[in-house]
Amino acid sequence: MGMKTFLRWIFFAVVWRVAFLSLTAQAAEVTVAVAANFTAPMQKIAQAFEKDTGHKALLAFGSTGKFYAQIKNGAPFSILLAADDETPLRLEKEGATVVGARFTYAIGRLALWSKNPSLVDGKGQVLLESADKSSFKRLAIADPKLAPYGAAAVEVMQRTGVLARLSSKLVQGDSIGQAFQFVVTENAELGFVALSQIWMEGRITQGSAWVIPQNLYTPLKQDAVLLQTGKANPAALALMQYLRSDVAQIIVRSYGYAL
């Protein structure tokens, strides 16, 4: 057994004991920074978590890049649920996290989506239309400098050879949540969104979409990490364990994520 594996085993053994003891202890609160793509599933997980443990998760949603800056500036988050695996690793190397607490809680999927039920087909042909035949004026993406899903969208456009032609049509949101809202409010006819924002129980909830093949972008591994500010918080320790529970994982999968 390697040192990292041993430390991870020790950490979760301690978490199991703290989580068990916390069931009979006074309920606590934990403040969680949540990547915008994980908004809907995390809201459901938080409800189940409070029902099952008595602890309350206070959720903030936004871009991983902005959360990183806020954490470095002293924001009182106890847990970060990032949209990538690089930011949690960076925080770990900088000493801002509890050693052995980092794990992948979901693997995200990217989709091209429109509220118009006939605009996007199952192969994303709308992106390949010539300029004089284009059926859209604006294409929403998350800021690729702040949001991993935005970086993945740029990667898709590069690999399909359409980035240069579509650059003038791009409208950027700070997070994937804002990019999604651009399409919802029809400020953009279509956009690159997280599959979880439009997917429930095995199908698209509305509009039309292309679920983008995963070979067109770097895998969106999303890691959770316990920050130093949360190491003595029983609610934070309990939530880190709860995210690995069957209850949480069923919710995560229902929104189109892999694990």
N, C-alpha and C positions, 0 to 999 in steps of 0.2 A: 504494500500500500504506500503510495507516494505521500509526501508531506501535505500537498494541497488537498488530496482526497481525505487524509486523516483529519485535517482541520475542518473540512466541510462536514465530515461525519460527526465530529465533536460539536460543531455549531448546531446542527439540526437535532442532535440528541438533547442538548440544552434547551433548544426551542420547544421540543416536545414536552419537556418537563414544565417549562414556564407556561406553555399554553394550557396544560392540564391544570396546573395550580391556579391559573387566572380564571378558570371557570367558577371557582369558589371565592375568588377575591373580588374586590371592588372593581367595577367596570372602568376602563380607561379609554382615552382617545388617542388616535394616531393621525398625524397629518401626512398625506401622501401626494407626491407630485406624479401625475399620471399623463403619459403621452396621449395626445388628443385622439389618436386612432383607437385608443382603448376605452373611450368614454362610456359607451353603452354597456359593454360587458363588465367594466369595473363598477358601475353603478349597481348592477345586479349582484355582483360579488359582495359589495359593501353591505347591501341589505341582508344577504344571507349570513354574512360574517357577524353582523350585529345580532341577528336572531339567534345564531348558534352559540355565540360566545359572550354576548352582552357588551362587547367593546364596540366603539364607534370609530369609523374611518372618515376623516374629513378630507375630501378630495379636491384637488386643484388640477385643472386640465390645461395643457398648452404644448408648446414645442419643446423637444428635448434640449435643443441648444439654449433656449432661454432659461430652462430649468437649471441647466448646468451653471450658467452665469449667476443665477439667483442663489444657488447652493454655495458657490464660491464666495458670494458676498454675504453669507450668513443667514440665508432664509431658513426658517425653522422646520424644514421638512425632516421626517424620520425615515421615509422610504421613497425611493425613486423607481418608478416603472417606466423605463425608457423605451423609445422606439427603435433602439439599436443595441448592440452589445459593446460598441466602442466607448460610449460615454461612461457607462458604469465601470468599465475597466480603467478608464482614465482617472476617474474619481478614486478607484481603489489604489492605483499607483501613487496618487497624491495624498493618500492617507486619510481620505474623507469617509471611508466606509469601514464596516466591520469585516475583518478577514474571514473568508470562508462562507460569507452570506450571499454571494452573488450566484444567480442561476437564471436560466432562460425560462420565462413564463409563457411565451407565445412566439410563434413564427408567423409574421404578417404576410398578407397578400395584397397586391396592387390591382386596381381595376380602373378602366376608363368608363365613365358613367355620364349619362344624361337623363334629365327628367322626361325628355321626349322619348316615348316608347319605340320610335322607329328610327332614331338618329344613329345609334351605335349597333353594329352587328357583332356577331360572335368572333370576328377576326380583326376588329379595329380598322376596317377599311376606310372609315371616315378620316383617319389621319393621313391617308395616302392620296386623297383627292387633290387634283391640281388646283392652283390658286383661283383660276377663273370658274371652277365648279365647286369650290368649297361651300359646305352647308353650315358653317359656323364662323363666327367672328372672334370669339374669345374662348380660350382654353385655360382652365384654372389648374394651378399646381401649388403645392406648398413650397415655401422658400427653401431651395436646396442647401443653403448655408446653415439653416436652423433645423430643418426637419428631414430625417432620413427618408421619409416617403417622398419628399420633394426631390431628393437626390436620386432616388430610384426612378422617378418619372423622367428625369433628364437622361438617365442611363437608357431607358426604354426608347426615348426619341433618338438618341445617338445611335443605338443599335439597329433601329429601323430606318435610319437615314432621313428623318424628317425634322430634326431639331432646327437647322438653319432656316428652313422654309416656314416653320411655325413660330419662331421666336417673337415675331411682331404681334402674335395673337395671344401670347401668354399673359395671364394676370396671376400675381403671386399673393398668397396668404401667408401669415406668419407661421401657421401650423396647418396640418392636414384638416383640422376642424374648420378653419376659416376657408380653406380651398373648397371644402364640401359645401359650406354655406353659400359661396359664390354661385354654385350650380343650383342649390335649393332655391335661392332667391332669383335665379335666372339672370344674374349679372354676367354669367358665362353659360353658354349653351351646353358645354360639357367640361369634364375635368378629370384629372387623375386623383382618385380617392382611395382610401383604405377599403378593402373588400368588406371589412366588418361594419362599415357605415351604411352599407346597402344590402347586407346579406342577413338572413335569418332562417334557421331551420332548413338549410339546403337550397335556398332559392333567392333570387334578387327580389327585394321588397317592392320596388317600383321602377318605372322608366326602362331604360335599355343599357346594357353594359357589355364590355369585353373584359373577361377575367384574364388578365395578362399572363402569358406563360412565364413560369419562374426562371426559365433560362435567359430571359431578356433583362434581368436585373439581379444584382447581388442579393442573396437571401436576407430577408429582414428579420434577423434574430433579435428578439426583444428581451433584454435582461432586467431583472429586478435586483435591487441592492438595498441593504440596510445601512443607513448613514450613521455616523458616530453619534449624532444627536438622538438617535432612537435606540441605542444599544441597551439602555436600562428601562425602556418603556415596554411593559408587558403586552400592551395592545399592538405595538409594532412587531414584537417577536411572534405573537400569535397570528398576525396577518401574514407575515412571511411564510409561516407554515401553512396557513389556510389557502394560500395561493397554489399550493401543491396538492390540495385535497381533491377528491373525486368531485365534490360539489362544484368547486371553482373550475376544474378542468372541463366539466360538461358544459358549463356556461361559455368558456373560452371557445370550445370547438363549435358551439352553436352559431357563433359569429364568423365562421369561416377560417379561423386560425388553425395552424398545425401546432403540435407540441413536440 
